[in-house]
Amino acid sequence: MDGQETRLTAKEYSILLLLMEHPGQVFSAEQIYEHVWEESADFAVENTVMVLFAISGKRLRSIQKIRDM
């Protein structure tokens, strides 16, 4: 971000790539799960996907705060 290197996990990168390759498209948690984990979403996966988004968001916001200092 802003010239700083930001390391992403493979799953974070996979989500980011999916969203960048389909700008403006809305994905369900099941679609994201099936793309990232490469397996069928046979159970409620929304929490799994939301936790990954929350962790990624916290890390990216902390980088932004450091940059703003």
C-alpha positions in Angstrom: 0.0 0.0 0.0 1.3 3.4 -1.0 4.7 2.0 -1.8 4.8 -0.3 1.2 5.0 -4.0 0.8 2.0 -5.8 2.2 2.1 -9.5 2.6 -1.1 -11.5 2.0 -1.8 -15.1 2.8 -2.6 -17.3 -0.2 -6.3 -17.1 0.7 -6.3 -13.3 1.0 -4.5 -13.1 -2.3 -7.0 -15.4 -4.0 -10.0 -13.3 -2.8 -8.3 -10.1 -3.9 -7.6 -11.6 -7.3 -11.2 -12.8 -7.7 -12.5 -9.3 -6.9 -10.1 -7.6 -9.1 -10.8 -9.9 -12.0 -14.6 -9.2 -11.7 -15.0 -5.5 -10.8 -18.5 -4.6 -9.7 -19.6 -8.2 -9.5 -21.2 -9.3 -6.2 -20.2 -12.7 -4.8 -22.0 -14.7 -2.2 -19.9 -16.2 0.7 -20.5 -19.6 -0.9 -19.0 -18.5 -4.2 -16.0 -16.9 -2.5 -15.5 -20.0 -0.4 -15.7 -22.4 -3.4 -13.2 -20.2 -5.3 -10.7 -19.7 -2.5 -10.8 -23.1 -0.8 -11.4 -25.0 -4.1 -14.1 -27.2 -2.6 -17.8 -27.3 -2.4 -19.5 -25.2 0.2 -21.5 -28.1 1.7 -22.1 -26.3 5.0 -22.6 -22.8 6.2 -19.4 -21.0 5.1 -20.4 -17.4 5.7 -18.6 -17.1 9.1 -15.4 -18.6 7.6 -15.3 -16.0 4.8 -16.3 -13.2 7.1 -13.5 -14.0 9.6 -11.0 -13.9 6.7 -12.3 -10.6 5.6 -12.1 -9.2 9.2 -8.6 -10.3 9.7 -7.5 -8.9 6.3 -9.2 -5.6 7.0 -7.6 -5.2 10.4 -4.2 -5.7 8.9 -4.7 -3.3 6.0 -6.2 -0.7 8.3 -3.2 -0.9 10.7 -0.9 -0.3 7.7 -3.0 2.7 6.7 -2.7 4.1 10.3 1.1 3.7 10.3 1.2 5.5 6.9 -0.9 8.4 8.2 1.3 9.0 11.3 
